Each structure stands twice: as C-alpha cells, then as structure tokens.
Amino acid sequence: MEPNHLRLITHCPLCRVTYLEAQIRFCSDLGSAKVYHCTCLACAHAMIAVVMENSGWSSSIGMVTDLSAEDVKRLDHETSVSADDCVRFHDDLEGQTKAWCRRLLEGKTA
C-alpha cells in the first residue's frame, strides 16, 4: 500500500483498534481512487475504504461490509445494478406478493 494511504486507513471504525498493515488489502485501482479492504482482528468486522487523490490532497470514505477482500475484487469486474434493474425486481416482487405470503403461511402450519 502507498505510504500516504496508510495514514488515512488507521483503525477499525467500530471498535477503534488500530489496523496492522497486513489487515489492509489493496483491491482495485480506479485511477484517482484506490479501493482497500480491511478486516479487524479484534472485532472481526470488515470495511471497504476508498482513498481518493486530487491535487496533492487525499481523502477517504469507509463503509462497513460483510464482503471479503476476494468478494470486493470479484465484484469489481461485474456490471452495476441499474435503476431499471431495481424497478424490474420491485415489480416482480410486487406481482408475487400473494404467492410469497401463501408459502410463508404454509411453512408456519407445517
């Protein structure tokens, strides 16, 4: 990892324990942004950190996740979910609500 990025990814956002360098894994290079995955040995939670560089300044955004570093690397090459995909999924769920409720109720009586 680049030394400048190490200063921005220092500790677990949940338990505040300091990360060891080995816990921080590089996942992706997006040009001006780099994606890292961190796993805390103390609380076992994980975080995705995006470190951005612009005009000599660096900033980071972190997000707690249940993804592994391997998942982050694998999903980096997948296509994004579009708004149309979300609307289609919602419409499909809405159209099958009665069937889902029936299945859930049948499971309770079995």
Secondary structure by P-SEA (a helix, b strand, c coil): ccaaaaaaccccccccccccccccccccccccbbbbbbbbccccbbbbbbbbbcccccccccccccccaaaaaaacccccccaaaaaaaaaaaaaaaaaaaaaaaaaaac
